[in-house]
Amino acid sequence: MTLHIPFDNSYAALPDGFFARVQPEPVKAPSLIAVNAPLARDLGIDGLDDPNLAAVFAGNAVPGGAAPLAQLYAGHQFGQYNPQLGDGRAVLLGETVGTDGIRRDIQLKGSGRTPYSRMGDGRAWLGPVLREYVVSEAMHALGVPTTRALAAVRTGEKVVRERPLPGAVLTRVAQSHLRVGTFQVFAARGDTTALQTMFDYAVDRHYPDATDPARFLDAVMHKQSALVAQWLSLGFIHGVMNTDNCSISGETIDYGPCAFMDSYHPETVYSSIDRFGRYSYAAQADMIVWNMAQLATALLSLMPDPEAAVDPFTAQIHTMPEMIRAEWLTRFAAKIGISDPKPEDAQLVTDLLSLMQVSETDFTNTFRGLVDGTARDQFADPTGFDQWAVGWQARLDGEDDPQGRMRSVNPALIPRNHRIEDMITAAIAGDDAPFHRLNAAYANPYEDDESCNDLRLPPRSNEVVHATFCGT
């Protein structure tokens, strides 16, 4: 059966200044690593038994109805504004409206050079492709809004980074690839007409009730507050929260140097390019506020009187830290079994986190241990935990099914950094079994499965991953 993707493209109907029309560059010898059949069904895609599947997802064969393009955007990268970025190694094939009625992009990542590639080769190597596939699908299973992975393909070619490495292409799915930087590029150019067009498009696609820039900003702020609070509740560190990596839809996007914490420490940084901790675990709450301030700045020129709108927009941004604190408390209270948190419950949570930091306990296993009674075992000296647990148990009196609540939000499994690295090492050697095993295991992260007990273990001293890398 021939592969059929029911494209229904809207972004390609925008004026040409929003993108560059470009074809993906064919690769030497595409071979399929994986295709996400359940996601394909949700997208309305048929014909996954097509023998040319690898060619399509490598970019060698563009499917009918596609409208390939590379999107334009700008962005602040580690605080420094770059006036033009864009998809330098990705091609948006088009959009589908899924069986659930949701419109989604289908994008090839690592599909060759575009007009926005600058000095890059437009390619991706195997490691980051498999990391994004595994971690983004794990995030989806954890309940986090995220881009998805539809397919991964080896290219049969080498890409040169520090050394020659096997090339690969990821097919990524998102509710859109609109970013804060998509608005910044037109605002910085003073192109109010294009900015208004982009605003109208984003409102229609994501926030139809947001009839003006202030309401739109508020809607995006709420989405991002909830998203970052959920990251924090899972010990997730994005690693590169630049404004060009900040999605208007409120999805986690661009899994470059991402990582999940092992031992809890709020200043944890993994990204090899984050030398000053700008995007550390705890800094993520501040950085998303900073990013939303950049979105607000970009939207100002759409107001009838931009100068008069500065103070109201500033006041609006100043409400965001409290949004995040409220989302944080809701999520962390649930992690200790509380359904309707009171303000004073924040202290109960922070007291536990302080104990975890001092004892360097494993973030995921400590919280999961509250479910199965093994949290105490995470502490070399459990005295402090025992004292904390007295107040905790008293607070749970009268709570309805706190164990069930904790079990539903404290995962047994996360994509641990050393397991991801082991998987990549095996795949470079031609062994995809660890990749498939991780995908299967992380599909059910809240279930106890004895066959996955080894995946719950934190790294031994010689397995600790100290730095993660972008791969561009």
C-alpha positions as CSV (number, residue, x, y, z in Angstrom):
1,M,0.0,0.0,0.0
2,T,1.3,3.5,-0.9
3,L,2.0,5.9,2.0
4,H,-0.8,8.5,2.2
5,I,-0.4,11.6,4.3
6,P,-3.6,13.8,4.2
7,F,-1.9,17.2,4.0
8,D,-4.0,20.2,4.7
9,N,-1.5,23.1,4.6
10,S,-2.2,26.6,6.0
11,Y,1.3,28.0,6.7
12,A,2.3,27.6,3.1
13,A,-0.6,29.9,2.2
14,L,1.0,32.8,4.0
15,P,3.1,35.4,2.1
16,D,6.5,34.2,0.9
17,G,8.3,36.5,3.4
18,F,7.4,34.1,6.2
19,F,9.4,31.2,4.8
20,A,11.6,29.9,2.0
21,R,10.3,27.2,-0.3
22,V,12.9,24.5,-0.3
23,Q,13.1,20.8,-1.1
24,P,14.8,18.3,1.3
25,E,18.1,17.1,0.1
26,P,18.2,13.4,-0.8
27,V,20.5,11.1,1.1
28,K,22.7,8.3,0.0
29,A,21.1,5.2,1.5
30,P,18.1,5.8,3.7
31,S,17.1,3.0,6.1
32,L,14.3,3.1,8.6
33,I,15.1,2.9,12.3
34,A,11.5,3.4,13.6
35,V,8.1,4.7,12.7
36,N,5.5,5.6,15.3
37,A,2.5,3.7,14.1
38,P,0.0,5.0,16.8
39,L,0.9,8.6,16.1
40,A,0.7,8.0,12.4
41,R,-2.9,6.7,12.9
42,D,-3.8,9.8,14.9
43,L,-2.5,11.9,12.0
44,G,-4.7,10.0,9.5
45,I,-1.6,8.5,7.8
46,D,-2.2,5.3,5.9
47,G,0.2,2.9,4.1
48,L,2.9,2.3,6.7
49,D,3.8,-0.9,4.9
50,D,5.0,1.1,1.9
51,P,8.5,-0.2,1.0
52,N,9.5,3.4,0.2
53,L,8.8,4.6,3.8
54,A,12.5,5.3,4.5
55,A,12.8,7.4,1.4
56,V,9.9,9.6,2.4
57,F,11.1,10.1,5.9
58,A,14.6,10.8,4.8
59,G,13.4,13.4,2.3
60,N,14.3,11.5,-0.8
61,A,10.7,11.2,-1.9
62,V,8.4,14.1,-1.2
63,P,4.8,12.8,-0.7
64,G,1.9,14.1,-2.7
65,G,0.2,17.1,-1.2
66,A,3.3,18.3,0.7
67,A,4.4,22.0,0.5
68,P,8.0,21.9,1.7
69,L,9.4,25.0,3.3
70,A,11.8,26.3,5.9
71,Q,10.3,28.8,8.4
72,L,11.8,32.2,9.2
73,Y,12.3,33.3,12.8
74,A,14.8,35.2,14.9
75,G,15.6,34.8,18.6
76,H,17.6,35.6,21.7
77,Q,20.2,33.0,22.2
78,F,21.6,33.0,25.7
79,G,20.4,36.6,26.0
80,Q,21.9,37.8,22.7
81,Y,19.5,38.8,19.9
82,N,20.1,37.2,16.5
83,P,18.1,39.1,14.0
84,Q,17.6,36.1,11.6
85,L,17.7,32.4,12.3
86,G,15.1,30.2,10.7
87,D,15.0,26.5,9.9
88,G,18.6,25.8,9.0
89,R,18.4,22.0,9.0
90,A,14.6,21.4,8.9
91,V,11.9,21.3,6.3
92,L,8.2,21.6,7.1
93,L,6.6,19.1,4.7
94,G,3.1,20.3,5.6
95,E,0.2,19.9,8.0
96,T,-2.5,17.4,8.8
97,V,-5.7,17.7,10.7
98,G,-5.7,14.5,12.8
99,T,-8.5,12.2,13.8
100,D,-8.9,14.3,17.0
101,G,-9.4,17.4,14.9
102,I,-6.1,19.0,15.9
103,R,-3.9,20.5,13.2
104,R,-0.2,19.5,13.4
105,D,3.0,20.1,11.5
106,I,5.0,17.3,10.0
107,Q,8.7,18.4,9.8
108,L,11.9,16.7,8.6
109,K,14.8,17.6,10.9
110,G,18.3,17.0,9.5
111,S,17.1,17.1,5.9
112,G,19.8,19.3,4.4
113,R,20.7,22.9,3.9
114,T,18.1,25.7,3.6
115,P,18.5,29.5,2.9
116,Y,18.8,29.8,6.7
117,S,21.6,27.3,7.3
118,R,24.3,30.0,7.4
119,M,27.6,28.0,7.8
120,G,25.8,24.7,8.8
121,D,25.5,21.5,6.8
122,G,21.8,21.2,7.4
123,R,22.2,17.7,8.7
124,A,21.8,15.9,12.0
125,W,23.8,13.0,13.3
126,L,22.3,9.8,14.8
127,G,22.7,10.6,18.5
128,P,20.6,13.7,18.8
129,V,18.0,12.2,16.5
130,L,17.6,9.2,18.7
131,R,17.7,11.3,21.9
132,E,14.9,13.5,20.6
133,Y,12.8,10.5,19.5
134,V,13.1,8.7,22.9
135,V,12.8,11.8,25.1
136,S,10.0,13.5,23.3
137,E,7.9,10.3,23.2
138,A,8.7,9.7,26.9
139,M,7.6,13.3,27.7
140,H,4.3,12.6,25.9
141,A,3.8,9.4,28.0
142,L,4.6,11.5,31.1
143,G,1.7,13.8,30.1
144,V,3.9,16.8,29.2
145,P,2.8,18.9,26.2
146,T,5.5,18.2,23.6
147,T,6.5,17.8,20.0
148,R,6.3,14.1,18.9
149,A,8.5,11.8,17.0
150,L,6.9,10.1,13.9
151,A,10.0,8.4,12.4
152,A,13.8,8.1,12.5
153,V,15.9,7.2,9.5
154,R,19.6,6.5,9.0
155,T,20.9,8.4,5.9
156,G,23.8,6.1,5.0
157,E,26.1,9.1,5.1
158,K,28.5,10.6,7.6
159,V,28.2,14.1,9.1
160,V,31.3,15.8,10.6
161,R,31.1,17.2,14.1
162,E,34.1,16.6,16.3
163,R,34.5,13.5,14.2
164,P,32.7,11.8,11.4
165,L,29.4,10.3,12.7
166,P,26.4,8.5,11.2
167,G,23.8,10.8,9.8
168,A,20.1,10.6,10.5
169,V,16.8,12.4,9.9
170,L,14.0,12.8,12.5
171,T,10.4,13.4,11.4
172,R,8.9,15.7,14.1
173,V,5.3,16.5,14.7
174,A,4.1,19.6,16.5
175,Q,0.8,21.5,16.9
176,S,2.9,24.2,15.2
177,H,6.5,25.4,15.0
178,L,5.6,29.0,15.8
179,R,8.0,30.4,18.3
180,V,8.5,33.6,20.2
181,G,11.2,34.3,17.7
182,T,8.7,34.1,14.9
183,F,7.2,37.3,16.2
184,Q,10.5,38.9,17.1
185,V,11.8,38.8,13.5
186,F,9.0,40.9,12.1
187,A,8.8,43.2,15.1
188,A,12.6,43.9,14.9
189,R,12.2,44.7,11.2
190,G,9.4,47.1,11.9
191,D,7.2,45.1,9.5
192,T,3.9,45.7,11.3
193,T,1.9,44.2,8.4
194,A,3.7,40.9,8.5
195,L,3.6,40.9,12.3
196,Q,-0.2,41.4,12.2
197,T,-0.5,38.6,9.7
198,M,1.5,36.3,12.0
199,F,-0.6,37.3,15.0
200,D,-3.9,36.6,13.1
201,Y,-2.5,33.3,12.0
202,A,-1.4,32.2,15.5
203,V,-4.7,33.4,17.1
204,D,-6.7,31.4,14.6
205,R,-4.6,28.3,15.0
206,H,-4.0,28.3,18.7
207,Y,-6.0,30.8,20.7
208,P,-9.2,31.8,18.9
209,D,-10.6,33.5,22.0
210,A,-7.6,35.8,22.2
211,T,-9.0,38.7,20.2
212,D,-6.2,41.2,21.0
213,P,-2.4,41.1,21.8
214,A,-3.0,41.4,25.5
215,R,-5.3,38.4,25.6
216,F,-3.0,36.5,23.3
217,L,0.0,37.2,25.6
218,D,-2.0,36.1,28.6
219,A,-2.9,32.8,26.9
220,V,0.7,32.0,26.0
221,M,1.9,33.0,29.5
222,H,-0.6,30.6,31.1
223,K,0.5,27.7,28.7
224,Q,4.2,28.3,29.4
225,S,3.7,28.7,33.2
226,A,2.0,25.3,33.3
227,L,4.6,23.7,31.0
228,V,7.6,24.9,33.0
229,A,6.0,23.9,36.3
230,Q,5.5,20.4,34.9
231,W,9.2,20.3,33.8
232,L,10.2,21.2,37.3
233,S,8.0,18.6,38.8
234,L,9.7,15.9,36.8
235,G,13.3,17.1,37.2
236,F,13.5,18.0,33.5
237,I,16.0,20.5,32.3
238,H,15.5,21.9,28.8
239,G,19.0,23.2,28.5
240,V,18.5,25.8,25.8
241,M,15.5,28.0,26.5
242,N,16.3,30.6,23.8
243,T,13.3,32.5,22.5
244,D,13.6,30.6,19.2
245,N,13.1,27.4,21.2
246,C,10.0,28.7,23.0
247,S,6.8,27.5,21.4
248,I,3.7,29.6,21.1
249,S,1.5,26.5,21.4
250,G,3.0,25.7,24.8
251,E,4.7,22.5,23.8
252,T,8.2,21.4,24.7
253,I,10.3,21.9,21.6
254,D,13.9,21.3,20.5
255,Y,15.4,18.6,22.6
256,G,19.1,19.4,22.2
257,P,21.1,19.3,25.4
258,C,18.1,18.3,27.5
259,A,18.4,16.1,30.5
260,F,16.6,14.7,33.6
261,M,18.2,15.3,37.0
262,D,19.6,12.4,38.9
263,S,20.6,13.8,42.3
264,Y,18.5,16.8,43.2
265,H,20.2,20.2,43.1
266,P,18.4,23.3,42.0
267,E,21.5,24.7,40.2
268,T,22.0,21.6,38.0
269,V,23.1,22.3,34.5
270,Y,23.9,19.7,31.8
271,S,24.2,21.7,28.6
272,S,27.8,22.0,27.5
273,I,27.1,25.4,26.1
274,D,25.4,26.8,29.2
275,R,28.6,28.0,30.9
276,F,27.0,30.4,33.4
277,G,23.8,28.4,34.3
278,R,21.4,30.6,32.5
279,Y,19.1,27.7,31.9
280,S,19.8,25.6,35.0
281,Y,17.0,23.6,36.6
282,A,15.8,26.3,39.0
283,A,16.4,29.2,36.6
284,Q,13.8,27.9,34.1
285,A,11.0,29.6,36.0
286,D,12.7,33.0,35.6
287,M,13.8,32.4,32.1
288,I,10.3,31.7,30.8
289,V,9.2,35.0,32.3
290,W,12.1,36.7,30.4
291,N,11.0,35.0,27.2
292,M,7.4,36.1,27.6
293,A,8.7,39.7,28.2
294,Q,10.4,39.4,24.7
295,L,7.1,38.2,23.3
296,A,5.3,41.2,24.9
297,T,7.9,43.5,23.4
298,A,7.3,42.1,20.0
299,L,3.6,42.5,20.3
300,L,3.7,46.2,21.4
301,S,3.7,47.5,17.8
302,L,0.3,45.9,17.2
303,M,-1.3,48.1,19.9
304,P,-3.1,51.3,18.8
305,D,-0.7,53.3,21.1
306,P,2.5,51.2,21.6
307,E,4.0,53.6,24.1
308,A,0.9,53.7,26.3
309,A,0.8,49.8,26.2
310,V,4.2,49.5,27.8
311,D,3.1,49.8,31.4
312,P,0.0,47.5,31.0
313,F,2.2,44.8,29.3
314,T,4.8,45.2,31.9
315,A,2.3,44.7,34.7
316,Q,0.9,41.7,32.8
317,I,4.4,40.1,32.7
318,H,4.8,40.8,36.4
319,T,1.9,38.5,37.1
320,M,3.6,35.5,35.6
321,P,5.9,34.5,38.5
322,E,2.8,34.0,40.6
323,M,1.2,31.9,37.9
324,I,4.2,29.7,37.9
325,R,4.3,29.4,41.7
326,A,0.6,28.4,41.7
327,E,1.3,25.8,39.0
328,W,4.4,24.6,40.9
329,L,2.5,24.2,44.1
330,T,-0.3,22.3,42.5
331,R,2.1,19.8,40.9
332,F,4.4,19.4,43.8
333,A,1.6,19.1,46.3
334,A,0.2,16.2,44.2
335,K,3.6,14.6,44.3
336,I,3.3,14.3,48.1
337,G,-0.4,13.3,47.9
338,I,-2.2,16.6,48.4
339,S,-5.2,17.3,46.1
340,D,-6.1,20.9,47.1
341,P,-3.0,22.6,48.4
342,K,-3.0,25.5,50.8
343,P,-0.3,28.2,50.7
344,E,1.5,26.7,53.7
345,D,1.9,23.4,51.9
346,A,4.7,25.0,49.9
347,Q,6.8,24.9,53.0
348,L,6.2,21.2,53.3
349,V,7.4,20.6,49.8
350,T,10.4,22.9,50.1
351,D,11.5,21.2,53.3
352,L,11.6,17.9,51.6
353,L,13.5,19.3,48.6
354,S,16.0,20.9,51.0
355,L,16.6,17.5,52.7
356,M,17.0,15.9,49.2
357,Q,19.5,18.5,48.2
358,V,21.6,18.1,51.3
359,S,21.6,14.3,51.0
360,E,21.9,14.4,47.2
361,T,19.1,11.9,46.9
362,D,17.8,10.8,43.5
363,F,14.9,13.1,42.5
364,T,12.8,10.6,40.7
365,N,13.3,7.7,43.0
366,T,12.7,9.8,46.2
367,F,9.3,10.9,45.0
368,R,8.4,7.5,43.7
369,G,9.5,6.1,47.0
370,L,6.7,8.1,48.7
371,V,4.4,5.8,46.8
372,D,6.0,2.4,47.7
373,G,7.5,3.3,51.1
374,T,11.1,3.4,50.0
375,A,11.7,7.1,50.1
376,R,13.4,6.8,53.5
377,D,16.0,4.5,51.9
378,Q,17.2,7.2,49.6
379,F,18.8,9.1,52.6
380,A,22.1,8.0,54.0
381,D,20.9,9.5,57.3
382,P,17.1,9.3,57.3
383,T,16.7,11.3,60.6
384,G,15.6,14.5,58.8
385,F,13.3,12.6,56.5
386,D,11.7,10.8,59.5
387,Q,11.0,14.2,61.2
388,W,9.6,15.6,58.0
389,A,7.4,12.5,57.5
390,V,5.6,13.1,60.8
391,G,4.2,16.4,59.5
392,W,3.6,15.0,56.1
393,Q,1.5,12.1,57.4
394,A,-0.5,14.5,59.5
395,R,-1.2,16.7,56.5
396,L,-2.5,13.6,54.5
397,D,-5.1,12.8,57.1
398,G,-8.4,13.2,55.4
399,E,-7.0,13.2,51.9
400,D,-8.8,11.0,49.4
401,D,-6.5,8.3,47.9
402,P,-3.2,10.1,48.3
403,Q,-1.3,7.0,47.2
404,G,-3.2,6.9,43.9
405,R,-2.5,10.6,43.4
406,M,1.2,10.2,44.0
407,R,1.4,7.1,41.8
408,S,-0.2,9.1,38.9
409,V,2.3,11.9,39.0
410,N,5.6,10.4,40.3
411,P,7.0,8.3,37.5
412,A,8.8,5.1,38.1
413,L,10.8,5.6,34.9
414,I,12.4,8.6,33.3
415,P,14.9,8.7,30.4
416,R,18.0,8.7,32.4
417,N,21.1,10.4,30.9
418,H,23.4,7.4,31.1
419,R,20.8,5.1,29.6
420,I,20.3,7.5,26.7
421,E,24.1,7.6,26.1
422,D,24.4,3.8,26.2
423,M,21.6,3.6,23.7
424,I,23.3,6.1,21.4
425,T,26.6,4.2,21.7
426,A,24.9,1.0,20.8
427,A,23.1,2.6,17.8
428,I,26.4,4.0,16.4
429,A,27.7,0.4,16.4
430,G,24.6,-0.7,14.6
431,D,22.6,-2.1,17.5
432,D,19.1,-0.6,17.7
433,A,17.8,-3.0,20.4
434,P,18.5,-0.6,23.3
435,F,16.6,2.2,21.4
436,H,13.6,0.0,20.9
437,R,13.7,-1.2,24.5
438,L,13.8,2.3,25.9
439,N,10.9,3.4,23.7
440,A,8.8,0.5,24.9
441,A,9.7,1.0,28.6
442,Y,9.1,4.7,28.6
443,A,5.7,4.3,27.1
444,N,4.3,3.4,30.5
445,P,6.4,5.5,32.9
446,Y,4.0,5.4,35.9
447,E,3.7,1.6,36.0
448,D,5.9,-0.8,38.0
449,D,7.4,-3.3,35.7
450,E,10.1,-5.6,37.2
451,S,11.6,-6.1,33.7
452,C,12.5,-2.4,33.8
453,N,14.0,-2.3,37.3
454,D,17.5,-1.7,35.9
455,L,16.2,1.4,34.1
456,R,15.2,2.8,37.5
457,L,18.7,2.8,38.9
458,P,20.6,6.0,39.1
459,P,24.0,6.0,37.5
460,R,27.0,4.6,39.2
461,S,29.9,7.0,39.7
462,N,31.5,5.9,36.4
463,E,28.2,6.3,34.5
464,V,27.3,9.9,35.5
465,V,26.7,12.2,32.6
466,H,28.1,15.6,33.4
467,A,27.4,17.3,30.1
468,T,24.9,17.0,27.2
469,F,25.4,18.4,23.7
470,C,23.3,20.1,21.1
471,G,24.5,18.0,18.1
472,T,24.2,20.8,15.6
